[in-house]
Amino acid sequence: MNQGNDVDSTVVNDVTNDDPQQRELLRVCRIGRAQGIKGEVNVWAFTDEPELRFAPGAVLADSAGHEYHVVRSRQFKKRWIILFEGVADRNAAEALNGIELFCDADDPDEMEDEEAWYPSDLIGLEVRLDPGFCERNHCDDTVAIAKVGDVLDGAAQSLLELKSIAASDVNADADVEAEADEHADEHEPMSVLVPFVEAIVPEIDLEHGYVSIDPPSGLLPDAMLDVAKKS
């Protein structure tokens, strides 16, 4: 995921491999029906870098490790049409229907230099209010007001789903379960979608486990903002 400025953010769809002896792979696409009679296939992309992943000469692989070499590709509406090496006719193309293709994960050091992240890097991070916002609104920028619950694809840019932490923290503690039930209305969980653009999410600190939010007026509910209010 490369964070956008005020326009767009790019999500890198990741597939985590639980076996540390095996390489980490990214799910790139799923092959659909054949296109024409010369071996081309329709492809539904899961990557935000299709021009790179589907460039002539690119090599993808299925879950069994079989390689697929891209001969040529072109975009058509919301899908891509690709010819893979060795797929010469419609019958061969139809045989590929439903196969998912992967590529190696990008180098973590290179991603850090480019200020890029996988969704799994962001999910679970604390959400704090930006120091500049707190100076203007008299609140504490060290207090977590939510956690990143998910990273979603939006029409214009990626979105961070922020989930309030009060309810989850209370319900996770068995010793105060009864109290949580008694005050359930006070701890109703909240979920808010926030555009993942630099103007709104100016800081991502993986080392310390948080992102900072500088929300425009009306983006976050008062109940979420009140968590960081100074008395």
N, C-alpha and C positions, 0 to 999 in steps of 0.2 A: 504494500500500500504506500503510494506516494501522496503525501498530503498536498492538497491544492492551495492556491492562494485564495481568491474570492470566487473562483469559477468551479473547479473540479477537484476531486480526490480520486486516486486510483487504488482499487482493491486488488490485492494479489490473493487469489483463492488458494488456500493451503490444505494439504492432506498430511496429517501427522502420522509418521510411521512409528509404531510402538516398539519395533525391534531396533535397538541402537546399532546393531551390526549392519543394518540395511540403510541405504541412502534415503534421505527425506525427499519426497516427490510432491509436485504441485499438479493438481488436476487441471488440465488445460481445456479439454473439450469432450463432447460426446458425438460420435458419428451417427448421422441419420440416414435417410433413404438415399438411393442413388440419384444422380443428376445426369440425365441424358444417357447415351449409350457408349461413351468413351472412357468410363472408369471413374468419373468424378463423383464425389459424395458431398452431400450437405452436412455441415458441421455446426453444432451449437456450442458457442464459446463460453467458457467459464473464466477466461482470463481477460484482463483489461489491457493486455498488450498483444492483441491478435496480429498486428502487423509484424511484430517480432517473432511470435511463436509460429506463425503460418508462412513465414517468408520462404521462398524457394531455397532448398538446401537445409532447412531446419529439420531436426530429428526428434520425433516424439516416440513414446513407447507405451504399450498396453500394460495391464497389471501383471502379465506373465513375462514381461521383458522383451517382447517382440517389437522391433523397431519399425517406424513408419517414416519414410523420407518424403518431405514435401517437394513435389515437382513444380507446381504452380498453385496459386490461390487467388481468389477474388471475393470481395464482399458483395452480398446481395440482400438488401434490406437488413433484417436483424440476424442473418446467418452468414456463414462463409461457405464457399464452394471450393473444394480442394481436390487436387489430383495427387495421389500418393504413388511413389515409385512401385512398379510391379503390378499395379491395378489397371488392367487394360480394357475391361469391358464392363457392361452393366451387371452381369452375373457376379463378377468378382467384387464389384462395388456393393451390391446388395448383401453380400456375405459379411460385410463389415458393420452393418447396421446394429447400433446399440453398444458398440465398443467405446470405452472411455480411454482417452489418451493422456499421458502425463509427461512432465519434464522434470529435470533436476531442480531442486530449490536453489534460489539465488544465494550467493555467498553472504553470510550475515554481516561481515565487516563492510562489504560494499554497500549493503542496504543501509547500514548505519550512516555511512558517509553521505548517502543520497537522501537521508531522512526518510527512509521507507520502512514500512512495518507490515507484518502479516496480521490478519485479524486476531489470531491467537495471541499475538504480543499485547494487544490492547484489551481484550476481554478480561474482565476481572480487575482492571486498574481502578484505583480510587479516582473520583472526580472532585477537584477542588476549584474554587473560584480564583480567577486571575488576580494577582496583586493590584493591578491598576483598577479593576472593577471594585475590589474591596476598599481601596482608598476613596473611591467616589461614593461608595454605599455603606461605609462603616461596618465591614464584616471581616471575618478571620480567614485569611487565605491558606491557613494550615489545616482547616477542618474539612473532612470529606463529606460532601453533601449527597453523593451517589456513587455508584460503581458502573463501569461500562459493562452492560449486559450482553451486547451483541454489536456486530458491524454489518450493516445492511446496504444493499445497492439501491440508490435513489435514482430518480429520473435525471437529475442534473449532476449529482455528486454522491459520494458515499455518505452514509449516516451512522452516527453513533447512537445506540440505544442506551440511555441512562436510566438506571433503576435505583429508586430510593433505597437507602440502606437501613433505615430505622426499623422497618418491619422485619426484614430478613435477619438483622442482628438480634432482635428480640426473640424471634421464633426459633433461632438456632440455639438458644440457651435453654436447656431443659429446666433449669432452676427457676426461670421466670415465665414458664409457659402459661401458668394460670393467670399471671398478671397480663400477659399479652392478650389472652382471651377477654379479660375484663375490659381492656382498653383497646379493643380491636379497631374501633372507629378512629382512634387517634393515630393508628399506625397503618392506615391503608396504604399499600404499596403504590408507588407512582412510576410511570414509565414515560420517558420523553425522548423524542427523536431530535438529534442535533446535527446540522450539516457539518461534515468533517472538512472544514476549510480553516485556513490559518487565522483568519480574522476572528473566528469564534473559538477555535481550539489552538491557542498560540503556543502551548508547550506540551510536549510528551516526554515524561521523565521515566524511562523504563527502569533505571537503576533504583529509583526511590518509589516506584510503583504508583504513579499518578499521572493524570492529565489535568491541565488547567483550562477552564472555560471562561470566556469573556462574553456572556450572553447579552444580546440586544434585549431591549425592553419587551416583556411578554413571552420570551422564549421558554423560560423555566417557570414553573408554578411557584407562588409565594411560599408554599409549605416547604419546598425544597431549598429555596434561598434562605428561609428563616433558620435553617439548621446552623448556618455560619454567622448569623447576626450576633454582633457584640452587644452585651447587656449595658 
